[in-house]
C-alpha cells in the first residue's frame, strides 16, 4: 500500500500548493474541453500522460442532477502505480513536471458564505469520497489562506444528494482579500483505508452562496420578454429570455435580500435547482455584463 499512499499524498499536495460576488466557473459542467474534464477544470488524466484514458474522470450525460451533464469519478486499478487510484477533478488548468502534478487554481477575490453541490456516491466497502476547498490570501505568501479545509463524503444509497456547507467556521482570515481559489473532488478520500476498485462518485451543480446583497447598476430592457416556468416551482425553475443576453448571469434573492444563488453561463435560458430552497417568494435579476436588464419573481412551493 505504500505506493498508493505516496501517490495520494502527491495529488493532495499538488492541490494545496501552488469583491464582486463570483460564481464557481462552469460549476454546472455544461461545457467540456476534453473527454475527462469540463472547461475550466482539470483531471489528472489530462496532465499525467501515463494515466491518460484510464477513465478516472468522464462526462456523464445520462446520470446527472441538473443541466446536460455531471462528472463521473471512478476508482481504477492503474498498472503503472501497481495500485488503485481515485478519480480527481480540480478547478483550473494544470501541468505535470514529471514527478508531480500542479494545479494552481483560478483567480478569485470573493468571500463566499456557503458552498453547495450535488453528489452521488456508491462506494465499495468502507471507501469514502471527499472534496477540498482553499482560498489563498492576497499577498499572504505561498501557504497563507483565508480558508482551507477538506471533508469526507459518505454513500448516498445510489441517490443524488444536495449538500450545503456553511463556510464561516472555516475562515482563518475574515478581513483580507483572496486572490486564488482551489477546489477539488475525489472519488477516494481516505488515507487510512485503501481505495477500492469501483467506488464511483458523480458531482454536479457546484455553486457558492453569499449573504451580502450586491449592488448592481440597472438598465432595464423593456423589449426583453422573460418566461419563468414552472412558477410556482418545486425542484427546478427555468428563466428563459426572448433573445440571447450578452455575458448573461442571473441573481436570485430571498425576501430578506440574501443572495440565494448567482448563476453564469446561460445566454437565454437558466435552469435553477430549487429543491433545497425554502417555500416562499424570491426575486431575480437578469444581468448583462453585470448590469441588470430585467427583474421578476419566482414562487417556490414544496
C-alpha positions as CSV (number, residue, x, y, z in Angstrom):
1,X,0.0,0.0,0.0
2,X,3.0,2.3,0.2
3,X,2.8,3.3,-3.5
4,X,-0.9,4.3,-3.1
5,X,-0.3,6.4,-0.1
6,X,2.7,8.2,-1.7
7,X,0.7,9.0,-4.8
8,X,-2.4,10.2,-2.9
9,X,-0.1,12.5,-0.8
10,X,1.4,13.9,-4.0
11,X,-2.0,14.6,-5.6
12,X,-3.4,16.3,-2.5
13,X,-0.2,18.3,-2.0
14,X,-0.4,19.4,-5.7
15,X,-3.9,20.8,-5.0
16,X,-3.0,22.7,-1.8
17,X,0.3,24.1,-3.1
18,X,0.5,26.2,-5.6
19,X,-15.1,42.0,-4.1
20,X,-17.6,41.1,-6.6
21,X,-19.6,38.0,-5.8
22,X,-18.0,35.4,-8.1
23,X,-19.6,32.1,-9.1
24,X,-17.8,28.8,-9.5
25,X,-16.6,28.8,-13.1
26,X,-18.6,26.3,-15.1
27,X,-20.0,24.8,-11.9
28,X,-22.8,23.1,-13.8
29,X,-20.3,21.3,-16.1
30,X,-22.2,22.4,-19.2
31,X,-19.2,22.7,-21.4
32,X,-16.3,20.3,-21.8
33,X,-12.8,20.9,-23.1
34,X,-11.7,17.2,-23.1
35,X,-13.3,13.7,-22.6
36,X,-12.2,13.7,-19.0
37,X,-12.7,17.3,-17.7
38,X,-15.2,20.2,-18.1
39,X,-14.0,23.5,-19.5
40,X,-12.1,25.4,-16.8
41,X,-11.4,22.2,-14.8
42,X,-8.6,19.6,-14.8
43,X,-8.4,15.9,-14.2
44,X,-5.1,14.2,-13.6
45,X,-5.7,12.2,-16.8
46,X,-5.4,15.5,-18.7
47,X,-1.9,16.3,-17.4
48,X,-0.3,13.0,-16.4
49,X,0.3,11.1,-19.7
50,X,0.8,7.6,-18.2
51,X,-2.7,7.5,-16.8
52,X,-4.5,9.2,-19.7
53,X,-7.5,7.3,-20.9
54,X,-7.9,5.2,-17.8
55,X,-11.5,6.5,-17.2
56,X,-10.8,8.0,-13.7
57,X,-12.9,11.1,-14.8
58,X,-15.5,11.1,-17.5
59,X,-18.6,13.1,-18.7
60,X,-21.9,11.5,-17.8
61,X,-24.8,12.9,-19.9
62,X,-27.3,10.4,-18.5
63,X,-26.8,10.3,-14.8
64,X,-26.9,14.0,-13.8
65,X,-28.5,16.2,-11.2
66,X,-29.4,19.1,-13.5
67,X,-28.4,20.6,-16.8
68,X,-26.8,18.4,-19.5
69,X,-24.0,16.5,-17.7
70,X,-22.3,15.6,-14.5
71,X,-18.7,14.5,-13.8
72,X,-18.2,10.8,-13.0
73,X,-15.1,10.0,-10.9
74,X,-14.2,6.3,-10.5
75,X,-11.5,4.4,-8.7
76,X,-9.5,2.3,-11.1
77,X,-6.5,-0.1,-10.8
78,X,-3.6,1.6,-12.6
79,X,-0.8,-0.8,-13.5
80,X,1.8,2.0,-13.6
81,X,1.3,2.6,-9.9
82,X,0.6,-1.1,-9.1
83,X,-2.4,0.1,-7.1
84,X,-5.9,1.6,-7.1
85,X,-6.1,5.4,-7.8
86,X,-9.2,7.5,-7.2
87,X,-10.7,9.8,-9.8
88,X,-9.9,13.5,-9.2
89,X,-11.3,16.8,-10.6
90,X,-9.8,20.1,-9.8
91,X,-10.7,23.7,-10.7
92,X,-8.3,25.4,-13.1
93,X,-5.7,24.2,-15.6
94,X,-2.7,22.2,-14.5
95,X,0.7,20.8,-15.5
96,X,2.9,17.9,-14.8
97,X,6.7,18.2,-14.2
98,X,7.4,14.5,-14.5
99,X,7.3,14.0,-10.7
100,X,4.0,15.5,-9.6
101,X,1.0,17.5,-11.0
102,X,0.5,21.2,-10.3
103,X,-3.0,22.7,-10.1
104,X,-2.5,26.4,-9.2
105,X,-6.3,27.3,-9.0
106,X,-8.1,30.2,-10.6
107,X,-8.2,34.0,-9.8
108,X,-10.9,34.6,-7.1
109,X,-11.4,37.6,-4.8
110,X,-14.8,37.0,-3.3
111,X,-15.5,35.5,0.1
112,X,-18.4,33.1,-0.2
113,X,-20.6,32.2,2.8
114,X,-21.6,28.7,1.6
115,X,-20.6,26.1,-1.0
116,X,-23.3,23.9,-2.4
117,X,-23.1,20.9,-4.7
118,X,-24.9,17.8,-5.7
119,X,-23.2,14.4,-5.5
120,X,-24.0,10.7,-5.8
121,X,-21.6,8.2,-4.2
122,X,-21.5,4.5,-4.5
123,X,-18.5,3.2,-2.5
124,X,-17.1,-0.2,-2.4
125,X,-16.5,-1.4,1.1
126,X,-15.7,1.4,3.6
127,X,-14.4,3.7,1.0
128,X,-15.2,7.5,1.3
129,X,-15.2,10.3,-1.3
130,X,-14.3,13.9,-0.5
131,X,-13.6,17.4,-1.5
132,X,-11.2,20.2,-0.7
133,X,-11.6,24.0,-0.8
134,X,-8.9,26.7,-0.3
135,X,-8.9,30.4,-0.9
136,X,-5.4,31.8,-0.9
137,X,-4.9,35.3,0.7
138,X,-3.7,38.1,-1.5
139,X,-0.1,39.0,-0.5
140,X,0.0,36.3,2.1
141,X,2.7,34.1,0.6
142,X,2.5,30.6,-0.8
143,X,0.9,28.9,2.1
144,X,-1.3,31.6,3.6
145,X,-5.0,31.0,3.2
146,X,-8.2,32.8,4.1
147,X,-9.9,29.4,4.2
148,X,-8.6,25.9,3.7
149,X,-10.4,22.7,4.6
150,X,-11.4,19.3,3.3
151,X,-14.2,16.9,4.1
152,X,-15.2,13.3,3.6
153,X,-18.4,12.4,1.7
154,X,-20.3,9.2,2.5
155,X,-22.6,6.9,0.5
156,X,-25.9,8.3,-0.8
157,X,-27.7,5.0,-1.3
158,X,-27.5,5.4,-5.1
159,X,-29.5,8.7,-4.9
160,X,-28.4,12.2,-5.7
161,X,-27.9,14.3,-2.6
162,X,-27.6,18.1,-2.3
163,X,-25.1,19.3,0.3
164,X,-24.7,22.9,1.5
165,X,-21.7,23.7,3.7
166,X,-21.6,26.9,5.7
167,X,-18.0,28.3,5.3
168,X,-17.9,30.9,8.2
169,X,-16.5,28.4,10.7
170,X,-13.6,27.5,8.4
171,X,-12.3,31.1,7.7
172,X,-8.9,31.7,9.1
173,X,-8.9,35.3,8.0
174,X,-12.2,37.3,7.5
175,X,-10.7,40.7,6.7
176,X,-8.1,40.2,3.9
177,X,-8.8,39.7,0.2
178,X,-8.4,36.4,-1.5
179,X,-6.7,36.0,-4.9
180,X,-6.8,32.3,-5.8
181,X,-9.4,29.7,-5.4
182,X,-8.7,26.0,-5.3
183,X,-11.4,23.4,-5.4
184,X,-11.2,19.6,-6.0
185,X,-13.3,16.5,-5.7
186,X,-12.1,12.9,-5.1
187,X,-13.7,9.6,-5.6
188,X,-11.5,8.2,-2.8
189,X,-10.5,10.4,0.1
190,X,-9.2,8.2,2.9
191,X,-5.6,7.8,3.7
192,X,-6.3,5.3,6.4
193,X,-8.1,2.7,4.4
194,X,-7.2,1.6,0.9
195,X,-9.0,2.9,-2.1
196,X,-11.4,0.2,-3.5
197,X,-11.7,-0.5,-7.2
198,X,-15.1,0.6,-8.5
199,X,-16.0,3.3,-6.0
200,X,-17.9,5.9,-8.1
201,X,-18.8,9.5,-7.4
202,X,-20.9,11.8,-9.5
203,X,-20.6,15.6,-9.0
204,X,-22.9,18.3,-10.4
205,X,-24.3,21.8,-9.8
206,X,-21.4,23.3,-7.8
207,X,-22.0,26.8,-6.6
208,X,-21.3,29.4,-4.0
209,X,-23.8,31.3,-1.8
210,X,-23.4,34.9,-0.4
211,X,-25.3,36.6,2.4
212,X,-24.3,40.1,1.5
213,X,-26.6,41.7,-1.1
214,X,-24.5,43.1,-4.0
215,X,-25.3,46.4,-5.7
216,X,-25.8,46.4,-9.5
217,X,-26.4,49.2,-12.0
218,X,-29.8,48.9,-13.6
219,X,-30.6,49.5,-17.3
220,X,-34.0,47.7,-17.8
221,X,-34.6,46.4,-21.3
222,X,-38.4,46.7,-21.8
223,X,-38.1,44.8,-25.1
224,X,-36.8,41.7,-23.4
225,X,-39.5,39.2,-22.8
226,X,-38.9,36.7,-20.0
227,X,-40.7,33.4,-19.4
228,X,-40.4,31.8,-15.9
229,X,-41.6,28.2,-15.7
230,X,-42.8,26.3,-13.8
231,X,-43.8,29.1,-11.5
232,X,-44.6,28.1,-8.7
233,X,-41.6,25.8,-8.8
234,X,-40.8,22.7,-6.8
235,X,-37.4,21.2,-7.8
236,X,-36.4,23.2,-10.9
237,X,-37.3,26.5,-12.5
238,X,-36.3,27.9,-15.9
239,X,-35.8,31.6,-16.7
240,X,-35.9,32.0,-20.4
241,X,-35.4,35.2,-22.4
242,X,-36.8,36.1,-25.8
243,X,-33.3,36.8,-27.1
244,X,-29.7,36.0,-26.1
245,X,-28.3,38.2,-23.4
246,X,-24.6,39.0,-23.7
247,X,-22.4,37.9,-20.8
248,X,-25.6,36.7,-19.1
249,X,-26.0,35.8,-15.4
250,X,-28.9,35.6,-13.0
251,X,-29.0,36.5,-9.3
252,X,-31.8,35.2,-7.0
253,X,-32.6,36.8,-3.6
254,X,-34.8,35.7,-0.8
255,X,-37.2,38.2,0.8
256,X,-34.5,39.4,3.2
257,X,-32.3,40.4,0.3
258,X,-29.9,37.5,0.9
259,X,-28.3,36.1,-2.3
260,X,-29.5,32.5,-2.8
261,X,-27.5,31.9,-6.0
262,X,-25.7,33.7,-8.8
263,X,-25.6,31.6,-11.9
264,X,-23.5,32.3,-15.0
265,X,-23.3,30.8,-18.5
266,X,-26.8,30.8,-20.0
267,X,-27.3,33.1,-22.9
268,X,-31.1,32.9,-23.0
269,X,-32.0,30.2,-20.5
270,X,-31.1,29.4,-16.9
271,X,-32.2,26.2,-15.2
272,X,-32.1,26.7,-11.4
273,X,-32.3,24.0,-8.8
274,X,-34.9,25.0,-6.2
275,X,-35.3,21.7,-4.4
276,X,-33.3,22.9,-1.4
277,X,-34.9,26.4,-1.3
278,X,-37.5,27.0,1.4
279,X,-41.0,27.6,0.2
280,X,-41.7,31.3,-0.4
281,X,-41.3,34.2,-2.8
282,X,-37.9,35.0,-4.4
283,X,-36.8,37.8,-6.6
284,X,-34.4,37.5,-9.5
285,X,-32.3,39.9,-11.6
286,X,-31.0,39.1,-15.1
287,X,-27.7,40.7,-15.8
288,X,-25.8,41.5,-18.9
289,X,-22.2,42.2,-18.2
290,X,-23.1,42.9,-14.6
291,X,-25.9,45.4,-15.5
292,X,-29.5,44.5,-14.5
293,X,-31.6,44.3,-17.7
294,X,-34.7,42.5,-16.3
295,X,-36.2,41.6,-12.9
296,X,-39.0,39.4,-11.7
297,X,-40.2,36.9,-9.1
298,X,-40.2,33.2,-8.5
299,X,-42.5,31.3,-6.2
300,X,-41.3,28.0,-4.6
301,X,-43.7,25.5,-3.2
302,X,-42.8,22.2,-1.6
